[in-house]
Amino acid sequence: MAPVLCANCKTERALIKRPKNHAKLCKACFITVFEDEVHHTITSSQLFYPGEKVAIGASGGKDSTVLASVLKTLNERHGYGLELVLLSIDEGIKGYRDDSLETVKRNAVQYDMPLTVVGYDELYGWTMDQVVETIGKKGNCTYCGVFRRQALDRGAKMLGIKHVVTGHNADDVAETVLMNLLRGDLARLSRSTSIVTGDDQSEVKRSKPLKYSYEKEIVLYAHHKKLDYFSTECIYSPEAFRGSARGLIKQLERVRPTAILDIVRSGEDMARLVPGDSPSSCACKGQNTASSAPVEDDIGGCGSSSGRTPGNEMAAMDKQLRENEAHEELEIDVAKAMSERKLNGSEKQRDLPIRNGNSASKGVARQVRGNCKRCGYMSSQDICQACMLLEGLNKNRAQIQI
Amino acid sequence: MADFKSATAGSLTLTRPCVKCRAQEATLDSRSQAVCRDCFTKFISAKCIKQIGILGKETRPPPSTTNGPPTGTRRYLLGLSFGVSSTVLLHLLNDNVEFQLARGRSAPFELTVIHIDDTPDNQTDHDHPSPSSTAAASEIILAQYRARYPRFTFHSVPLSSALANDPLEPSSSSSSSSSSSLPPPPRLKEAAATTPTAAITMSNTMSTTTTAASRSDLERQLTRRALLAQARARRCQALLLGHSTTALAETALAEAAKGRGFAVPWLVGDGAAPSTSPPLEGGEEGAGGGGVNNEDAGAGVVLVYHPLRDALRKELVTYAGLVDPPLTDLIDGGVQDSKNGGSPRAAAGAAVVSHKDLSIEEVMRRYFAEVEENYPSVVANVARTTGKLVRAGEGAVDGERCGLCGMPLDKDGDERWRGELGIQERTGTGPGFGNRLCYGCERSTAG
């Protein structure tokens, strides 16, 4: 049997079947194609400007290692003129971060980039291990995610850098899209799909250059470029909605590899269809269970792909929704009945039912950016989420000490 | 406490009284309440009647052709897959009509029931217009439905009618063999002659799609298109679909997974379908509600409603077994597969091993079966919230809609997507649908 030739260069033997579209490529062409696609994403979205100082959020895992490697390559090849630095967060998880931080330190040498490590303990007075000790193994990903997000931004601020890039890949984005659909959280759906979050006005802007890159291709790229990365998953389990969405994504990918990108595409399109005054799931009173996840764009929990805990979040949300239903049955929504009569002719209006008077009056249009009153970090609430979580933690700590 | 006492006092002989009527033994669990059979069936029926009532307000009877007072009745079309949900809906609609008639009122609507015959044999045989064995099989099942619900008219229509110029032609030919109502004279040759392009396009499309996921997706889009074409051709004001809450949630996520996120609000919510004919001057703007009354615009505007949107699939399965005689005798021609509410043939491959033989819809169905079991309200929430998305491209004319599924095209999205991903536009491989295709249809026709 004649060897299959690379579909791209037609000279070398094809060794790689691209997970994205099953194209058969040789090693060199795969690496080139992968880099070209990231380059295309960067240029078409105009992620950088020449001379910009950019911090790469580096965990030592495959995504951020590949991101660092690709950015270094592209920066040199296409003359982006970027000043790249590595920024690492030490969550304080024994057996997870210790080793991966060593990897990041090696990467810093390999890629000749300066490295800064910021610890949760310096920033918050808590390591993740201590958090887990206090609140248990469930729901701690929320803490980790909120803390990390701020940590990266604070670290960047310390270094005087206004742009942080993260290694979120297409699988992560697709997962977040499905998760927000499952949670019925349209407001967050519209925020989670954009490639850049924050703008020139915010102190630190974030982007995800690997947004359209498949996780599997990232692994292949790392493998064939012989990159030095650390592959241990976080030992704490992901929250139920994310875990559930992740399992679903993997199944869909097996059935149809393009499904991941198709979901990303759908997510972007649906984000534009979110009604302006979308009554998000957290608009209704007392729903503190499901909406306690990070308010800010909370894409990609942590690197873990194991552990599908049949979670308490899902059960809690189910319970909450059922209670809401029971209450709704007792209510007569006068406003809705009247507006329905009035708008009988206009189909468009009718499809955007106002859930009840209270969510309408609240009118959570878009979040207003302000600053946290405690730490000064940008936040749409009076007190940012990290400070809220910290407050809860510190209360518990006090009790334990007594 | 007092509540508890009155309950025991009223039902001394009952070990577990129904929480709703307190008069009968509870034999079922409905949304974590113990209820009796009667209360359960009433509950499901009420969910349906509520939606039918909403639809009734949207579709006031059309004015008579002689400019007199409105005399006609509402005309609806029901898509019947022979699955659980659509069969239950048919049954409930029949109940509703009988209830009104029993009270001396006129029937609230006329109903035409259409089964889209998507058996592959039927498609390939369409060039040779002899009634194939599978088409005959669906006629046999249809005969059982006719016998049970003689009030309504039933037709079986081949899937290829989705692309025919005159959707009524092929249907009259295929149903003429056993239709109980007066059939038009058999004109098989002419029927075949009017639809050769459609048949060829169809078989081409189906043969070039190699994966189960793409085939299933196209079948779904074409089935919907065929049903809408029937509704328009038969001047029906609304197309009724049997989707349960669960099915709507599945649809939302499955369509998103197929890149059809832009179409999700059209597919999950109730309201006007994107019209196929170019808008009539002036008339189209308010076509959503008021235009339906207009006889001229009526040809273009069909409402799509899901009257069972508030019932879970498992509830419909239970309901089908409670009706006397049980609907399970009818469903899928008596073949027991209560799990599947949507397309009966997908259930045939329940023991699928290879992922290649699975469709996106099937993956979603399995996933939501699990979620429905444990977190029913989460399922309902998905259906509710995705239905709230804005329907973009509402006034789109022919050129701005997908040539295959008929949904509005997402030009902004297409442009940005191509820009960001550097995807080459497919050229010269269009399977003959004339117009441009949407992202999802391009995906599925590409193989």
Interface residues (C-beta under 8 A of the other chain):
Chain A: D36 E37 H40 T41 S44 S45 V177 L178 L181 L182 R183 G184 D185 L186 I195 Y212 S244 L248 Q251 L252 R254 V255 R256 T258 A259 L261 D262 I263 R265 S266 G267 E268 D269 M270 R272 L273 V274 P275 S278 P279 S281 P310 M314 A315 M317 D318 K319 L321 R322 E325 N344 G345 S346 E347 K348 R350 D351 L352 P353
Chain B: R31 S32 K57 E58 T211 A212 A213 S214 A252 L253 E255 A256 A257 K258 G259 R260 G261 F262 V264 P265 G269 D270 G271 A272 G286 A287 G288 G289 G290 H355 K356 L358 S359 I360 E362 V363 Y367 V371 N374 Y375 P376 S377 V378 A380 N381 V382 R384 T385 T386 G387 K388 L389 V390 R391 A392 E394 D410 D412 G413 R416 W417 G419 E420 L421 G422 Y439 G440 R443
